Amino acid sequence: MRRKGFSYRLVVLCLALAGFVLGTAGCRSLATVAAYMLKSHKVDAAFNGLQGKKVAVVCRVLPSLEFNNPTVTKELARDVAQHLAGNVKKIQIVDPQKVASWVDANQWNEYSEVGNAVGADMVVGIDIQDFATQQSHTLYQGRASWLLTVHDCTQGGKVVFEKSGRTVYPPNTGIPAMDLPSEATFRRKFVRVLADNIARHFYPHEPQADMTLDRDAM
């Protein structure tokens, strides 16, 4: 009870301080104080071992899902690679087209096989275990279950990071099909969200990154 009362008094004190600033220094100072008080602290990367490495991103999907989603793996791998290139320090990304061409032309089982073939130090492997874009015939809502692994090719393909997850977009409601030109349009948007959701495991990000997804989907 004491902690709850203390928190309440702290909130009141902060509001009083803001009111004081407004009365003595004007709106600009209030905005500065508010920005400082509300400034978010970034969430640390779950795995930061990609820094300074040559990295290939590879995605695969269960055969039962591939027929209806033939382009998803390439699009997702490319989008994740772009996020990593823009946010991970000193990373060198193997050209996603080079990776895709090798994957298409060869039979392989282990992600390290791909990494060794394209000269990568590390491989970010994404296994899509479930993928859907429709909540119903009239509503779009993307759902994907995935397994994310990082393979160190310099250590014989050793798995140095592993994380499973599920992405739903929009998180709380569907989008009426009549609001979008086609299912392909929604699928492309969902893949971008999925790529962001996966890639941010490797660099600091804002903790409230998912809070606006419902609003942005409209």
C-alpha positions as CSV (number, residue, x, y, z in Angstrom):
1,M,0.0,0.0,0.0
2,R,2.9,2.4,0.8
3,R,4.4,1.8,-2.6
4,K,1.1,2.5,-4.3
5,G,0.7,5.7,-2.3
6,F,4.3,6.7,-3.1
7,S,3.7,6.2,-6.9
8,Y,0.6,8.3,-6.8
9,R,2.3,11.1,-5.0
10,L,5.2,10.9,-7.5
11,V,2.7,11.3,-10.4
12,V,1.1,14.3,-8.7
13,L,4.5,15.8,-8.1
14,C,5.5,15.4,-11.7
15,L,2.2,17.0,-12.8
16,A,2.7,19.9,-10.4
17,L,6.3,20.4,-11.7
18,A,5.0,20.5,-15.3
19,G,2.3,23.0,-14.2
20,F,5.0,25.2,-12.6
21,V,7.2,25.1,-15.7
22,L,4.2,26.1,-17.8
23,G,3.4,29.0,-15.6
24,T,7.0,30.3,-15.3
25,A,8.7,29.5,-18.6
26,G,6.0,28.9,-21.2
27,C,4.9,26.0,-23.4
28,R,8.3,25.4,-25.0
29,S,9.9,24.6,-21.7
30,L,6.9,22.4,-20.8
31,A,7.4,20.5,-24.0
32,T,11.0,20.0,-23.2
33,V,10.2,18.7,-19.7
34,A,7.5,16.4,-21.1
35,A,9.8,15.0,-23.8
36,Y,12.4,14.3,-21.1
37,M,9.9,12.7,-18.8
38,L,8.4,10.5,-21.5
39,K,11.6,9.6,-23.3
40,S,11.7,5.9,-23.8
41,H,14.7,3.8,-23.2
42,K,15.5,1.4,-26.0
43,V,15.3,-2.4,-25.5
44,D,18.7,-4.0,-25.9
45,A,19.3,-6.5,-28.7
46,A,18.6,-10.1,-27.7
47,F,21.7,-11.1,-29.6
48,N,24.4,-8.7,-30.7
49,G,26.8,-11.2,-32.2
50,L,26.2,-10.0,-35.8
51,Q,28.2,-6.9,-35.4
52,G,31.2,-6.8,-37.6
53,K,30.3,-10.1,-39.3
54,K,29.5,-11.1,-42.9
55,V,25.9,-12.3,-42.6
56,A,23.5,-14.2,-44.9
57,V,19.8,-14.2,-44.2
58,V,17.9,-17.3,-45.3
59,C,14.2,-18.1,-44.9
60,R,12.3,-21.3,-45.5
61,V,8.7,-22.4,-45.1
62,L,7.0,-25.7,-44.6
63,P,6.2,-27.4,-48.0
64,S,2.5,-27.3,-47.1
65,L,2.6,-23.5,-47.0
66,E,4.8,-22.8,-50.0
67,F,2.2,-23.3,-52.7
68,N,0.0,-20.4,-51.5
69,N,2.9,-18.2,-50.5
70,P,5.6,-18.7,-53.2
71,T,7.3,-15.3,-52.7
72,V,7.1,-14.9,-48.9
73,T,10.5,-16.5,-48.1
74,K,12.5,-14.3,-50.5
75,E,10.6,-11.2,-49.5
76,L,11.1,-11.8,-45.8
77,A,14.8,-12.7,-46.1
78,R,15.3,-9.5,-48.2
79,D,13.4,-7.3,-45.7
80,V,15.2,-8.7,-42.7
81,A,18.5,-8.2,-44.4
82,Q,17.7,-4.6,-45.1
83,H,16.8,-4.0,-41.4
84,L,20.0,-5.5,-40.3
85,A,22.1,-3.5,-42.8
86,G,20.6,-0.3,-41.5
87,N,20.7,-1.0,-37.8
88,V,23.6,-3.4,-36.9
89,K,27.0,-1.8,-36.6
90,K,29.7,-2.8,-39.1
91,I,27.6,-5.7,-40.5
92,Q,28.2,-6.9,-44.0
93,I,25.2,-8.4,-45.6
94,V,25.5,-11.0,-48.3
95,D,23.4,-9.9,-51.3
96,P,20.0,-11.4,-50.7
97,Q,19.7,-12.1,-54.5
98,K,22.9,-14.1,-54.4
99,V,21.6,-16.1,-51.4
100,A,18.2,-16.7,-53.1
101,S,19.9,-17.9,-56.4
102,W,22.1,-20.4,-54.5
103,V,19.1,-21.7,-52.5
104,D,17.0,-22.2,-55.6
105,A,19.8,-24.0,-57.5
106,N,20.9,-26.4,-54.8
107,Q,19.6,-29.0,-52.5
108,W,20.5,-28.3,-48.8
109,N,19.4,-29.2,-45.3
110,E,21.5,-27.1,-43.0
111,Y,21.7,-23.3,-42.9
112,S,25.5,-23.5,-42.5
113,E,25.6,-25.1,-46.0
114,V,24.2,-21.9,-47.5
115,G,26.5,-19.8,-45.4
116,N,29.6,-21.7,-46.5
117,A,28.5,-21.5,-50.1
118,V,28.1,-17.7,-50.1
119,G,31.1,-17.0,-47.9
120,A,29.2,-15.9,-44.8
121,D,30.5,-15.9,-41.2
122,M,27.0,-16.2,-39.8
123,V,23.6,-17.2,-41.1
124,V,20.3,-15.8,-39.8
125,G,17.9,-18.7,-40.4
126,I,14.1,-18.1,-40.3
127,D,11.8,-21.1,-40.3
128,I,8.2,-20.1,-41.0
129,Q,6.0,-22.8,-39.3
130,D,2.6,-21.2,-39.9
131,F,1.5,-18.4,-42.2
132,A,-1.9,-17.0,-42.9
133,T,-3.4,-13.7,-44.1
134,Q,-7.1,-14.0,-43.6
135,Q,-9.1,-13.9,-40.4
136,S,-12.2,-14.6,-42.5
137,H,-13.4,-14.2,-46.1
138,T,-14.0,-10.5,-45.4
139,L,-11.2,-9.7,-43.0
140,Y,-7.4,-9.7,-43.4
141,Q,-5.2,-10.4,-40.4
142,G,-1.7,-11.8,-40.7
143,R,-0.6,-14.6,-38.5
144,A,2.8,-16.3,-38.6
145,S,4.7,-18.7,-36.2
146,W,8.5,-18.7,-36.7
147,L,11.7,-20.1,-35.4
148,L,14.7,-17.8,-35.5
149,T,18.2,-19.2,-35.3
150,V,21.7,-17.9,-35.9
151,H,24.4,-20.3,-37.2
152,D,28.1,-19.6,-36.8
153,C,29.8,-20.9,-39.9
154,T,33.2,-20.3,-38.4
155,Q,32.3,-22.9,-35.7
156,G,30.9,-25.6,-38.0
157,G,27.4,-24.1,-38.1
158,K,27.0,-24.0,-34.3
159,V,23.7,-22.5,-33.3
160,V,24.6,-19.5,-31.2
161,F,21.1,-18.0,-30.8
162,E,17.6,-19.4,-31.0
163,K,14.2,-17.8,-30.5
164,S,10.7,-18.8,-31.4
165,G,7.7,-16.4,-31.7
166,R,4.4,-15.6,-33.2
167,T,3.5,-12.4,-35.0
168,V,-0.1,-11.2,-35.5
169,Y,-0.9,-8.1,-37.6
170,P,-3.0,-6.1,-36.8
171,P,-2.7,-7.5,-33.3
172,N,-6.3,-6.9,-32.1
173,T,-8.5,-6.5,-35.1
174,G,-8.8,-7.5,-38.8
175,I,-8.8,-5.1,-41.8
176,P,-11.9,-5.2,-44.0
177,A,-11.0,-6.8,-47.4
178,M,-12.8,-4.0,-49.2
179,D,-10.3,-1.5,-47.8
180,L,-7.4,-2.9,-49.7
181,P,-6.9,-3.6,-53.5
182,S,-6.0,-7.3,-53.0
183,E,-4.8,-10.0,-50.6
184,A,-1.4,-9.7,-52.2
185,T,-1.3,-6.0,-51.0
186,F,-2.0,-7.0,-47.5
187,R,0.4,-10.0,-47.6
188,R,3.2,-7.6,-48.6
189,K,2.4,-5.3,-45.8
190,F,2.3,-8.2,-43.3
191,V,5.7,-9.5,-44.5
192,R,7.2,-6.1,-43.8
193,V,5.8,-6.1,-40.3
194,L,7.0,-9.6,-39.7
195,A,10.5,-8.7,-40.9
196,D,10.7,-5.8,-38.5
197,N,9.4,-8.0,-35.7
198,I,12.1,-10.6,-36.4
199,A,15.1,-8.3,-37.2
200,R,14.8,-6.2,-34.1
201,H,16.2,-9.1,-32.0
202,F,19.6,-8.0,-33.3
203,Y,19.6,-4.3,-32.5
204,P,18.2,-1.9,-29.8
205,H,14.7,-0.8,-30.5
206,E,11.9,1.2,-29.0
207,P,9.8,-0.7,-26.4
208,Q,6.5,0.7,-27.7
209,A,7.2,-0.3,-31.4
210,D,4.2,-2.6,-31.5
211,M,1.7,-0.3,-29.8
212,T,0.8,1.6,-32.9
213,L,0.3,-1.4,-35.3
214,D,-3.5,-1.4,-35.0
215,R,-3.6,2.3,-35.7
216,D,-1.1,2.2,-38.6
217,A,-3.1,-0.7,-40.2
218,M,-6.1,1.5,-40.7
